[in-house]
Each structure stands twice: as structure tokens, then as C-alpha cells.
Amino acid sequence: MNHRKHKQTENIKNRKMYTPEGYLKDPPDAKCPHCGKSDKSCSHVNSVSRAWARDTCKKTNDKENSTDS
Ligand SMILES: [Zn+2]
């Protein structure tokens, strides 16, 4: 008999390191240099999507700063 076993390890491999809130716990001193907030998607860049969030935050804050002066 030549039956194949389906491997169950594939699902485990794809498991992401995100918390239910969406992101890993950031370092306690992690905060965004642009908006100054912590525990935000832009507060600590450890993935491409968060790099995007940081970039978006930078643009948003640059805009606010320029209208401020
Ligand atoms: Zn920010």
C-alpha cells in the first residue's frame, strides 16, 4: 500500500507573529518620531506594512507642520 500523508506543518509555517490587535508588542521606548505616539502602526517599523504606515504618518505630520507656520 502506498498512501500519502498530508503534512500538517504547512499551516504552522504561515502563522504570523501578530497579536490580535494586529502588531507585535513594540519595545517600551518605541514611538513614532513624527506623531510621537506609541503602540501605533507607525510607532515601530518591523515590517513593510508598518514602514508604509510610518511613511504615511510622516507625510501627514509634515503637512500639518507646514500649515502651522
Ligand atoms: Zn506616527
N, CA, C, O and the ligand as a Tripos MOL2 file, in Angstrom:
@<TRIPOS>MOLECULE
protein
  277   275    70     0     0
PROTEIN
NO_CHARGES

@<TRIPOS>ATOM
      1 N           0.8360   -1.2130    0.0000 N.3       1 MET1
      2 CA          0.0000    0.0000    0.0000 C.3       1 MET1
      3 C           0.8700    1.2630    0.0000 C.2       1 MET1
      4 O           1.8900    1.3370    0.6850 O.2       1 MET1
      5 N           0.4460    2.2240   -0.7680 N.am      2 ASN2
      6 CA          1.2740    3.4190   -0.9430 C.3       2 ASN2
      7 C           0.4470    4.6910   -0.7210 C.2       2 ASN2
      8 O           0.1770    5.4490   -1.6530 O.2       2 ASN2
      9 N           0.0650    4.8960    0.5080 N.am      3 HIS3
     10 CA         -0.7600    6.0800    0.7950 C.3       3 HIS3
     11 C           0.1070    7.2530    1.2280 C.2       3 HIS3
     12 O           1.1140    7.1010    1.9210 O.2       3 HIS3
     13 N          -0.3210    8.4060    0.7970 N.am      4 ARG4
     14 CA          0.4480    9.6040    1.1400 C.3       4 ARG4
     15 C          -0.1190   10.2790    2.3740 C.2       4 ARG4
     16 O          -1.3290   10.3450    2.5890 O.2       4 ARG4
     17 N           0.7900   10.7630    3.1520 N.am      5 LYS5
     18 CA          0.3720   11.5260    4.3270 C.3       5 LYS5
     19 C           0.4050   13.0110    3.9790 C.2       5 LYS5
     20 O           1.3990   13.5300    3.4720 O.2       5 LYS5
     21 N          -0.6870   13.6620    4.2600 N.am      6 HIS6
     22 CA         -0.6760   15.1150    4.0670 C.3       6 HIS6
     23 C          -0.0090   15.7680    5.2600 C.2       6 HIS6
     24 O          -0.3510   15.5110    6.4140 O.2       6 HIS6
     25 N           0.9340   16.6030    4.9520 N.am      7 LYS7
     26 CA          1.6520   17.2460    6.0500 C.3       7 LYS7
     27 C           0.8390   18.3950    6.6360 C.2       7 LYS7
     28 O           0.2590   19.2040    5.9120 O.2       7 LYS7
     29 N           0.8140   18.4430    7.9420 N.am      8 GLN8
     30 CA          0.0450   19.4740    8.6260 C.3       8 GLN8
     31 C           0.9180   20.6730    8.9920 C.2       8 GLN8
     32 O           0.4390   21.6550    9.5600 O.2       8 GLN8
     33 N           2.1790   20.5800    8.6650 N.am      9 THR9
     34 CA          3.0940   21.6380    9.1030 C.3       9 THR9
     35 C           2.9620   22.9110    8.2750 C.2       9 THR9
     36 O           3.4880   23.9580    8.6520 O.2       9 THR9
     37 N           2.2670   22.8220    7.1570 N.am     10 GLU10
     38 CA          2.2060   23.9750    6.2720 C.3      10 GLU10
     39 C           1.4870   25.1610    6.9050 C.2      10 GLU10
     40 O           1.8850   26.3140    6.7380 O.2      10 GLU10
     41 N           0.4290   24.8530    7.6280 N.am     11 ASN11
     42 CA         -0.3130   25.9350    8.2690 C.3      11 ASN11
     43 C           0.5060   26.6230    9.3490 C.2      11 ASN11
     44 O           0.4280   27.8390    9.5200 O.2      11 ASN11
     45 N           1.2820   25.8460   10.0660 N.am     12 ILE12
     46 CA          2.0820   26.4040   11.1450 C.3      12 ILE12
     47 C           3.1410   27.3460   10.5920 C.2      12 ILE12
     48 O           3.4610   28.3730   11.1900 O.2      12 ILE12
     49 N           3.6680   26.9740    9.4480 N.am     13 LYS13
     50 CA          4.7090   27.7800    8.8220 C.3      13 LYS13
     51 C           4.2000   29.1750    8.4620 C.2      13 LYS13
     52 O           4.9450   30.1530    8.5220 O.2      13 LYS13
     53 N           2.9280   29.2530    8.0900 N.am     14 ASN14
     54 CA          2.3630   30.5230    7.6530 C.3      14 ASN14
     55 C           1.8600   31.3870    8.8080 C.2      14 ASN14
     56 O           1.3860   32.5040    8.6000 O.2      14 ASN14
     57 N           1.9660   30.8690   10.0020 N.am     15 ARG15
     58 CA          1.4620   31.6230   11.1410 C.3      15 ARG15
     59 C           2.2530   32.9120   11.3120 C.2      15 ARG15
     60 O           3.4840   32.8980   11.3050 O.2      15 ARG15
     61 N           1.5600   34.0000   11.4630 N.am     16 LYS16
     62 CA          2.2260   35.2880   11.5730 C.3      16 LYS16
     63 C           2.4260   35.6630   13.0330 C.2      16 LYS16
     64 O           1.7580   35.1560   13.9330 O.2      16 LYS16
     65 N           3.3620   36.5610   13.2250 N.am     17 MET17
     66 CA          3.7460   36.9180   14.5890 C.3      17 MET17
     67 C           2.9670   38.1280   15.1040 C.2      17 MET17
     68 O           3.4700   38.9010   15.9190 O.2      17 MET17
     69 N           1.7560   38.2790   14.6280 N.am     18 TYR18
     70 CA          0.9800   39.4360   15.0470 C.3      18 TYR18
     71 C           0.1040   39.1110   16.2440 C.2      18 TYR18
     72 O          -0.3650   37.9820   16.3910 O.2      18 TYR18
     73 N          -0.1070   40.0700   17.0700 N.am     19 THR19
     74 CA         -1.0440   39.9520   18.1640 C.3      19 THR19
     75 C          -2.4520   40.1280   17.6060 C.2      19 THR19
     76 O          -2.6070   40.5680   16.4670 O.2      19 THR19
     77 N          -3.4820   39.7950   18.3850 N.am     20 PRO20
     78 CA         -4.8610   40.0440   17.9260 C.3      20 PRO20
     79 C          -5.1030   41.5070   17.5700 C.2      20 PRO20
     80 O          -5.9570   41.8020   16.7340 O.2      20 PRO20
     81 N          -4.3820   42.4070   18.1770 N.am     21 GLU21
     82 CA         -4.5410   43.8260   17.8750 C.3      21 GLU21
     83 C          -3.9490   44.1500   16.5100 C.2      21 GLU21
     84 O          -4.2600   45.1890   15.9270 O.2      21 GLU21
     85 N          -3.1080   43.2740   16.0060 N.am     22 GLY22
     86 CA         -2.5750   43.4910   14.6700 C.3      22 GLY22
     87 C          -1.0610   43.5770   14.6250 C.2      22 GLY22
     88 O          -0.4640   43.3570   13.5710 O.2      22 GLY22
     89 N          -0.4390   43.8870   15.7260 N.am     23 TYR23
     90 CA          1.0000   44.0580   15.6920 C.3      23 TYR23
     91 C           1.6610   43.4170   16.9010 C.2      23 TYR23
     92 O           1.0440   43.2070   17.9450 O.2      23 TYR23
     93 N           2.9150   43.1210   16.7210 N.am     24 LEU24
     94 CA          3.7050   42.6560   17.8540 C.3      24 LEU24
     95 C           3.8210   43.7540   18.9000 C.2      24 LEU24
     96 O           3.7290   44.9460   18.6050 O.2      24 LEU24
     97 N           4.0220   43.3150   20.1060 N.am     25 LYS25
     98 CA          4.3010   44.2960   21.1480 C.3      25 LYS25
     99 C           5.5810   45.0460   20.7930 C.2      25 LYS25
    100 O           6.6190   44.4380   20.5290 O.2      25 LYS25
    101 N           5.4940   46.3300   20.7910 N.am     26 ASP26
    102 CA          6.6650   47.1290   20.4790 C.3      26 ASP26
    103 C           7.5680   47.2410   21.6860 C.2      26 ASP26
    104 O           7.1270   47.0330   22.8160 O.2      26 ASP26
    105 N           8.8360   47.5700   21.4580 N.am     27 PRO27
    106 CA          9.6980   47.9030   22.5880 C.3      27 PRO27
    107 C           9.0920   49.0550   23.3790 C.2      27 PRO27
    108 O           8.4250   49.9140   22.8030 O.2      27 PRO27
    109 N           9.3150   49.0860   24.6850 N.am     28 PRO28
    110 CA          8.6600   50.1010   25.5260 C.3      28 PRO28
    111 C           9.0170   51.5250   25.1280 C.2      28 PRO28
    112 O           8.2350   52.4490   25.3520 O.2      28 PRO28
    113 N          10.1790   51.7030   24.5470 N.am     29 ASP29
    114 CA         10.5880   53.0590   24.1690 C.3      29 ASP29
    115 C          10.2630   53.3850   22.7190 C.2      29 ASP29
    116 O          10.6600   54.4260   22.1970 O.2      29 ASP29
    117 N           9.5310   52.4740   22.0770 N.am     30 ALA30
    118 CA          9.2260   52.6970   20.6660 C.3      30 ALA30
    119 C           8.1200   53.7210   20.5100 C.2      30 ALA30
    120 O           7.0200   53.5600   21.0390 O.2      30 ALA30
    121 N           8.4270   54.7620   19.7870 N.am     31 LYS31
    122 CA          7.3740   55.6970   19.4320 C.3      31 LYS31
    123 C           7.6980   56.3660   18.1140 C.2      31 LYS31
    124 O           8.8540   56.4510   17.6980 O.2      31 LYS31
    125 N           6.6620   56.8290   17.4830 N.am     32 CYS32
    126 CA          6.8360   57.4170   16.1700 C.3      32 CYS32
    127 C           7.4690   58.8070   16.2950 C.2      32 CYS32
    128 O           6.9760   59.6310   17.0660 O.2      32 CYS32
    129 N           8.5420   59.0830   15.5600 N.am     33 PRO33
    130 CA          9.1850   60.3920   15.6330 C.3      33 PRO33
    131 C           8.3430   61.4940   15.0000 C.2      33 PRO33
    132 O           8.6220   62.6780   15.1900 O.2      33 PRO33
    133 N           7.3420   61.1160   14.2680 N.am     34 HIS34
    134 CA          6.5420   62.1090   13.5470 C.3      34 HIS34
    135 C           5.3170   62.5330   14.3380 C.2      34 HIS34
    136 O           5.0180   63.7230   14.4360 O.2      34 HIS34
    137 N           4.6100   61.5650   14.9030 N.am     35 CYS35
    138 CA          3.4100   61.9140   15.6760 C.3      35 CYS35
    139 C           3.6470   61.7260   17.1650 C.2      35 CYS35
    140 O           2.8260   62.1520   17.9770 O.2      35 CYS35
    141 N           4.7720   61.0860   17.5430 N.am     36 GLY36
    142 CA          5.1220   60.9360   18.9420 C.3      36 GLY36
    143 C           4.2960   59.9050   19.6810 C.2      36 GLY36
    144 O           4.3310   59.8550   20.9110 O.2      36 GLY36
    145 N           3.5640   59.0910   18.9670 N.am     37 LYS37
    146 CA          2.7050   58.1160   19.6130 C.3      37 LYS37
    147 C           3.3620   56.7480   19.6710 C.2      37 LYS37
    148 O           4.1810   56.3990   18.8200 O.2      37 LYS37
    149 N           2.9910   55.9760   20.6870 N.am     38 SER38
    150 CA          3.4600   54.6010   20.7820 C.3      38 SER38
    151 C           2.2770   53.6570   20.5900 C.2      38 SER38
    152 O           1.1180   54.0720   20.6230 O.2      38 SER38
    153 N           2.5910   52.3820   20.3900 N.am     39 ASP39
    154 CA          1.5690   51.3690   20.1350 C.3      39 ASP39
    155 C           0.7140   51.6920   18.9230 C.2      39 ASP39
    156 O          -0.4550   51.3130   18.8610 O.2      39 ASP39
    157 N           1.2900   52.3840   17.9740 N.am     40 LYS40
    158 CA          0.6090   52.6260   16.7120 C.3      40 LYS40
    159 C           1.3490   51.8850   15.6080 C.2      40 LYS40
    160 O           2.4740   51.4230   15.7970 O.2      40 LYS40
    161 N           0.7100   51.7790   14.4710 N.am     41 SER41
    162 CA          1.3490   51.0790   13.3570 C.3      41 SER41
    163 C           2.6100   51.7980   12.9160 C.2      41 SER41
    164 O           3.4990   51.1840   12.3250 O.2      41 SER41
    165 N           2.7000   53.0920   13.1960 N.am     42 CYS42
    166 CA          3.8590   53.8700   12.7740 C.3      42 CYS42
    167 C           4.8970   54.0040   13.8840 C.2      42 CYS42
    168 O           5.9600   54.5850   13.6640 O.2      42 CYS42
    169 N           4.6060   53.4740   15.0710 N.am     43 SER43
    170 CA          5.4880   53.7030   16.2150 C.3      43 SER43
    171 C           6.7550   52.8630   16.1620 C.2      43 SER43
    172 O           7.7830   53.2500   16.7190 O.2      43 SER43
    173 N           6.6890   51.7380   15.5110 N.am     44 HIS44
    174 CA          7.8620   50.8570   15.4610 C.3      44 HIS44
    175 C           7.8280   50.0900   14.1470 C.2      44 HIS44
    176 O           6.9140   49.3020   13.9020 O.2      44 HIS44
    177 N           8.8210   50.3210   13.3100 N.am     45 VAL45
    178 CA          8.8310   49.7020   11.9830 C.3      45 VAL45
    179 C           9.5430   48.3540   12.0380 C.2      45 VAL45
    180 O          10.7670   48.2890   12.1560 O.2      45 VAL45
    181 N           8.7690   47.2920   11.9530 N.am     46 ASN46
    182 CA          9.3770   45.9600   11.8880 C.3      46 ASN46
    183 C           8.7980   45.1380   10.7440 C.2      46 ASN46
    184 O           8.9790   43.9220   10.6800 O.2      46 ASN46
    185 N           8.1100   45.8100    9.8590 N.am     47 SER47
    186 CA          7.5720   45.1120    8.6900 C.3      47 SER47
    187 C           7.3300   46.1190    7.5780 C.2      47 SER47
    188 O           7.3630   47.3290    7.8050 O.2      47 SER47
    189 N           7.0920   45.6220    6.4000 N.am     48 VAL48
    190 CA          6.8830   46.5140    5.2620 C.3      48 VAL48
    191 C           5.6240   47.3560    5.4510 C.2      48 VAL48
    192 O           5.6050   48.5470    5.1390 O.2      48 VAL48
    193 N           4.5730   46.7170    5.9680 N.am     49 SER49
    194 CA          3.3180   47.4400    6.1220 C.3      49 SER49
    195 C           3.4630   48.5630    7.1460 C.2      49 SER49
    196 O           2.8460   49.6200    7.0160 O.2      49 SER49
    197 N           4.2750   48.3220    8.1530 N.am     50 ARG50
    198 CA          4.4740   49.3620    9.1630 C.3      50 ARG50
    199 C           5.3920   50.4440    8.6380 C.2      50 ARG50
    200 O           5.2810   51.6020    9.0400 O.2      50 ARG50
    201 N           6.2850   50.0870    7.7560 N.am     51 ALA51
    202 CA          7.1070   51.0960    7.0990 C.3      51 ALA51
    203 C           6.2330   52.0450    6.2880 C.2      51 ALA51
    204 O           6.4760   53.2500    6.2330 O.2      51 ALA51
    205 N           5.2130   51.4720    5.6610 N.am     52 TRP52
    206 CA          4.2550   52.2910    4.9270 C.3      52 TRP52
    207 C           3.5020   53.2070    5.8910 C.2      52 TRP52
    208 O           3.2960   54.3860    5.6050 O.2      52 TRP52
    209 N           3.1050   52.6670    7.0040 N.am     53 ALA53
    210 CA          2.3610   53.4540    7.9830 C.3      53 ALA53
    211 C           3.2190   54.5990    8.5010 C.2      53 ALA53
    212 O           2.7260   55.7090    8.6990 O.2      53 ALA53
    213 N           4.4880   54.3330    8.7190 N.am     54 ARG54
    214 CA          5.4130   55.3580    9.1690 C.3      54 ARG54
    215 C           5.5480   56.4580    8.1150 C.2      54 ARG54
    216 O           5.5660   57.6490    8.4290 O.2      54 ARG54
    217 N           5.6400   56.0280    6.8730 N.am     55 ASP55
    218 CA          5.7840   56.9720    5.7790 C.3      55 ASP55
    219 C           4.5420   57.8480    5.6490 C.2      55 ASP55
    220 O           4.6300   59.0580    5.4390 O.2      55 ASP55
    221 N           3.3830   57.2060    5.7800 N.am     56 THR56
    222 CA          2.1240   57.9480    5.7120 C.3      56 THR56
    223 C           2.0300   58.9440    6.8630 C.2      56 THR56
    224 O           1.5980   60.0820    6.6840 O.2      56 THR56
    225 N           2.4400   58.4960    8.0440 N.am     57 CYS57
    226 CA          2.4080   59.3660    9.2130 C.3      57 CYS57
    227 C           3.3340   60.5520    9.0170 C.2      57 CYS57
    228 O           2.9980   61.6750    9.3930 O.2      57 CYS57
    229 N           4.4860   60.3110    8.4370 N.am     58 LYS58
    230 CA          5.4510   61.3820    8.1890 C.3      58 LYS58
    231 C           4.8500   62.4340    7.2690 C.2      58 LYS58
    232 O           4.9500   63.6340    7.5240 O.2      58 LYS58
    233 N           4.2360   61.9720    6.2130 N.am     59 LYS59
    234 CA          3.6180   62.9020    5.2630 C.3      59 LYS59
    235 C           2.4980   63.6910    5.9240 C.2      59 LYS59
    236 O           2.3690   64.8990    5.7260 O.2      59 LYS59
    237 N           1.7000   62.9970    6.7030 N.am     60 THR60
    238 CA          0.5850   63.6550    7.3780 C.3      60 THR60
    239 C           1.0920   64.7350    8.3290 C.2      60 THR60
    240 O           0.5510   65.8400    8.3770 O.2      60 THR60
    241 N           2.1280   64.4040    9.0770 N.am     61 ASN61
    242 CA          2.6390   65.3550   10.0550 C.3      61 ASN61
    243 C           3.4070   66.4920    9.3890 C.2      61 ASN61
    244 O           3.3850   67.6260    9.8680 O.2      61 ASN61
    245 N           4.0750   66.1920    8.3020 N.am     62 ASP62
    246 CA          4.7450   67.2490    7.5540 C.3      62 ASP62
    247 C           3.7360   68.2750    7.0540 C.2      62 ASP62
    248 O           3.9790   69.4820    7.0720 O.2      62 ASP62
    249 N           2.6140   67.7640    6.6140 N.am     63 LYS63
    250 CA          1.5590   68.6280    6.1070 C.3      63 LYS63
    251 C           1.0260   69.5200    7.2160 C.2      63 LYS63
    252 O           0.8150   70.7180    7.0270 O.2      63 LYS63
    253 N           0.8140   68.9110    8.3770 N.am     64 GLU64
    254 CA          0.2940   69.6770    9.4980 C.3      64 GLU64
    255 C           1.2770   70.7210    9.9700 C.2      64 GLU64
    256 O           0.8980   71.8330   10.3400 O.2      64 GLU64
    257 N           2.5500   70.3480    9.9530 N.am     65 ASN65
    258 CA          3.5830   71.2920   10.3810 C.3      65 ASN65
    259 C           3.6990   72.4850    9.4440 C.2      65 ASN65
    260 O           3.9330   73.6110    9.8840 O.2      65 ASN65
    261 N           3.5340   72.2350    8.1580 N.am     66 SER66
    262 CA          3.7000   73.2960    7.1810 C.3      66 SER66
    263 C           2.5330   74.2910    7.2420 C.2      66 SER66
    264 O           2.7080   75.4820    6.9830 O.2      66 SER66
    265 N           1.3480   73.7870    7.5870 N.am     67 THR67
    266 CA          0.2170   74.6870    7.7090 C.3      67 THR67
    267 C           0.2580   75.4470    9.0330 C.2      67 THR67
    268 O          -0.3850   76.4850    9.1930 O.2      67 THR67
    269 N           1.0330   74.9050    9.9830 N.am     68 ASP68
    270 CA          1.1130   75.5180   11.2990 C.3      68 ASP68
    271 C           1.8880   76.8260   11.2580 C.2      68 ASP68
    272 O           1.5830   77.7540   12.0070 O.2      68 ASP68
    273 N           2.8840   76.9050   10.3900 N.am     69 SER69
    274 CA          3.7460   78.0660   10.3380 C.3      69 SER69
    275 C           3.3250   79.0990    9.3150 C.2      69 SER69
    276 O           3.9790   80.1320    9.1750 O.2      69 SER69
    277 ZN          3.2190   58.2990   13.6810 Zn       70 ZN70
@<TRIPOS>BOND
     1     1     2 1
     2     2     3 1
     3     3     4 2
     4     3     5 am
     5     5     6 1
     6     6     7 1
     7     7     8 2
     8     7     9 am
     9     9    10 1
    10    10    11 1
    11    11    12 2
    12    11    13 am
    13    13    14 1
    14    14    15 1
    15    15    16 2
    16    15    17 am
    17    17    18 1
    18    18    19 1
    19    19    20 2
    20    19    21 am
    21    21    22 1
    22    22    23 1
    23    23    24 2
    24    23    25 am
    25    25    26 1
    26    26    27 1
    27    27    28 2
    28    27    29 am
    29    29    30 1
    30    30    31 1
    31    31    32 2
    32    31    33 am
    33    33    34 1
    34    34    35 1
    35    35    36 2
    36    35    37 am
    37    37    38 1
    38    38    39 1
    39    39    40 2
    40    39    41 am
    41    41    42 1
    42    42    43 1
    43    43    44 2
    44    43    45 am
    45    45    46 1
    46    46    47 1
    47    47    48 2
    48    47    49 am
    49    49    50 1
    50    50    51 1
    51    51    52 2
    52    51    53 am
    53    53    54 1
    54    54    55 1
    55    55    56 2
    56    55    57 am
    57    57    58 1
    58    58    59 1
    59    59    60 2
    60    59    61 am
    61    61    62 1
    62    62    63 1
    63    63    64 2
    64    63    65 am
    65    65    66 1
    66    66    67 1
    67    67    68 2
    68    67    69 am
    69    69    70 1
    70    70    71 1
    71    71    72 2
    72    71    73 am
    73    73    74 1
    74    74    75 1
    75    75    76 2
    76    75    77 am
    77    77    78 1
    78    78    79 1
    79    79    80 2
    80    79    81 am
    81    81    82 1
    82    82    83 1
    83    83    84 2
    84    83    85 am
    85    85    86 1
    86    86    87 1
    87    87    88 2
    88    87    89 am
    89    89    90 1
    90    90    91 1
    91    91    92 2
    92    91    93 am
    93    93    94 1
    94    94    95 1
    95    95    96 2
    96    95    97 am
    97    97    98 1
    98    98    99 1
    99    99   100 2
   100    99   101 am
   101   101   102 1
   102   102   103 1
   103   103   104 2
   104   103   105 am
   105   105   106 1
   106   106   107 1
   107   107   108 2
   108   107   109 am
   109   109   110 1
   110   110   111 1
   111   111   112 2
   112   111   113 am
   113   113   114 1
   114   114   115 1
   115   115   116 2
   116   115   117 am
   117   117   118 1
   118   118   119 1
   119   119   120 2
   120   119   121 am
   121   121   122 1
   122   122   123 1
   123   123   124 2
   124   123   125 am
   125   125   126 1
   126   126   127 1
   127   127   128 2
   128   127   129 am
   129   129   130 1
   130   130   131 1
   131   131   132 2
   132   131   133 am
   133   133   134 1
   134   134   135 1
   135   135   136 2
   136   135   137 am
   137   137   138 1
   138   138   139 1
   139   139   140 2
   140   139   141 am
   141   141   142 1
   142   142   143 1
   143   143   144 2
   144   143   145 am
   145   145   146 1
   146   146   147 1
   147   147   148 2
   148   147   149 am
   149   149   150 1
   150   150   151 1
   151   151   152 2
   152   151   153 am
   153   153   154 1
   154   154   155 1
   155   155   156 2
   156   155   157 am
   157   157   158 1
   158   158   159 1
   159   159   160 2
   160   159   161 am
   161   161   162 1
   162   162   163 1
   163   163   164 2
   164   163   165 am
   165   165   166 1
   166   166   167 1
   167   167   168 2
   168   167   169 am
   169   169   170 1
   170   170   171 1
   171   171   172 2
   172   171   173 am
   173   173   174 1
   174   174   175 1
   175   175   176 2
   176   175   177 am
   177   177   178 1
   178   178   179 1
   179   179   180 2
   180   179   181 am
   181   181   182 1
   182   182   183 1
   183   183   184 2
   184   183   185 am
   185   185   186 1
   186   186   187 1
   187   187   188 2
   188   187   189 am
   189   189   190 1
   190   190   191 1
   191   191   192 2
   192   191   193 am
   193   193   194 1
   194   194   195 1
   195   195   196 2
   196   195   197 am
   197   197   198 1
   198   198   199 1
   199   199   200 2
   200   199   201 am
   201   201   202 1
   202   202   203 1
   203   203   204 2
   204   203   205 am
   205   205   206 1
   206   206   207 1
   207   207   208 2
   208   207   209 am
   209   209   210 1
   210   210   211 1
   211   211   212 2
   212   211   213 am
   213   213   214 1
   214   214   215 1
   215   215   216 2
   216   215   217 am
   217   217   218 1
   218   218   219 1
   219   219   220 2
   220   219   221 am
   221   221   222 1
   222   222   223 1
   223   223   224 2
   224   223   225 am
   225   225   226 1
   226   226   227 1
   227   227   228 2
   228   227   229 am
   229   229   230 1
   230   230   231 1
   231   231   232 2
   232   231   233 am
   233   233   234 1
   234   234   235 1
   235   235   236 2
   236   235   237 am
   237   237   238 1
   238   238   239 1
   239   239   240 2
   240   239   241 am
   241   241   242 1
   242   242   243 1
   243   243   244 2
   244   243   245 am
   245   245   246 1
   246   246   247 1
   247   247   248 2
   248   247   249 am
   249   249   250 1
   250   250   251 1
   251   251   252 2
   252   251   253 am
   253   253   254 1
   254   254   255 1
   255   255   256 2
   256   255   257 am
   257   257   258 1
   258   258   259 1
   259   259   260 2
   260   259   261 am
   261   261   262 1
   262   262   263 1
   263   263   264 2
   264   263   265 am
   265   265   266 1
   266   266   267 1
   267   267   268 2
   268   267   269 am
   269   269   270 1
   270   270   271 1
   271   271   272 2
   272   271   273 am
   273   273   274 1
   274   274   275 1
   275   275   276 2
@<TRIPOS>SUBSTRUCTURE
     1 MET1         2 RESIDUE 1 A MET
     2 ASN2         6 RESIDUE 1 A ASN
     3 HIS3        10 RESIDUE 1 A HIS
     4 ARG4        14 RESIDUE 1 A ARG
     5 LYS5        18 RESIDUE 1 A LYS
     6 HIS6        22 RESIDUE 1 A HIS
     7 LYS7        26 RESIDUE 1 A LYS
     8 GLN8        30 RESIDUE 1 A GLN
     9 THR9        34 RESIDUE 1 A THR
    10 GLU10       38 RESIDUE 1 A GLU
    11 ASN11       42 RESIDUE 1 A ASN
    12 ILE12       46 RESIDUE 1 A ILE
    13 LYS13       50 RESIDUE 1 A LYS
    14 ASN14       54 RESIDUE 1 A ASN
    15 ARG15       58 RESIDUE 1 A ARG
    16 LYS16       62 RESIDUE 1 A LYS
    17 MET17       66 RESIDUE 1 A MET
    18 TYR18       70 RESIDUE 1 A TYR
    19 THR19       74 RESIDUE 1 A THR
    20 PRO20       78 RESIDUE 1 A PRO
    21 GLU21       82 RESIDUE 1 A GLU
    22 GLY22       86 RESIDUE 1 A GLY
    23 TYR23       90 RESIDUE 1 A TYR
    24 LEU24       94 RESIDUE 1 A LEU
    25 LYS25       98 RESIDUE 1 A LYS
    26 ASP26      102 RESIDUE 1 A ASP
    27 PRO27      106 RESIDUE 1 A PRO
    28 PRO28      110 RESIDUE 1 A PRO
    29 ASP29      114 RESIDUE 1 A ASP
    30 ALA30      118 RESIDUE 1 A ALA
    31 LYS31      122 RESIDUE 1 A LYS
    32 CYS32      126 RESIDUE 1 A CYS
    33 PRO33      130 RESIDUE 1 A PRO
    34 HIS34      134 RESIDUE 1 A HIS
    35 CYS35      138 RESIDUE 1 A CYS
    36 GLY36      142 RESIDUE 1 A GLY
    37 LYS37      146 RESIDUE 1 A LYS
    38 SER38      150 RESIDUE 1 A SER
    39 ASP39      154 RESIDUE 1 A ASP
    40 LYS40      158 RESIDUE 1 A LYS
    41 SER41      162 RESIDUE 1 A SER
    42 CYS42      166 RESIDUE 1 A CYS
    43 SER43      170 RESIDUE 1 A SER
    44 HIS44      174 RESIDUE 1 A HIS
    45 VAL45      178 RESIDUE 1 A VAL
    46 ASN46      182 RESIDUE 1 A ASN
    47 SER47      186 RESIDUE 1 A SER
    48 VAL48      190 RESIDUE 1 A VAL
    49 SER49      194 RESIDUE 1 A SER
    50 ARG50      198 RESIDUE 1 A ARG
    51 ALA51      202 RESIDUE 1 A ALA
    52 TRP52      206 RESIDUE 1 A TRP
    53 ALA53      210 RESIDUE 1 A ALA
    54 ARG54      214 RESIDUE 1 A ARG
    55 ASP55      218 RESIDUE 1 A ASP
    56 THR56      222 RESIDUE 1 A THR
    57 CYS57      226 RESIDUE 1 A CYS
    58 LYS58      230 RESIDUE 1 A LYS
    59 LYS59      234 RESIDUE 1 A LYS
    60 THR60      238 RESIDUE 1 A THR
    61 ASN61      242 RESIDUE 1 A ASN
    62 ASP62      246 RESIDUE 1 A ASP
    63 LYS63      250 RESIDUE 1 A LYS
    64 GLU64      254 RESIDUE 1 A GLU
    65 ASN65      258 RESIDUE 1 A ASN
    66 SER66      262 RESIDUE 1 A SER
    67 THR67      266 RESIDUE 1 A THR
    68 ASP68      270 RESIDUE 1 A ASP
    69 SER69      274 RESIDUE 1 A SER
    70 ZN70       277 GROUP 0 **** ****
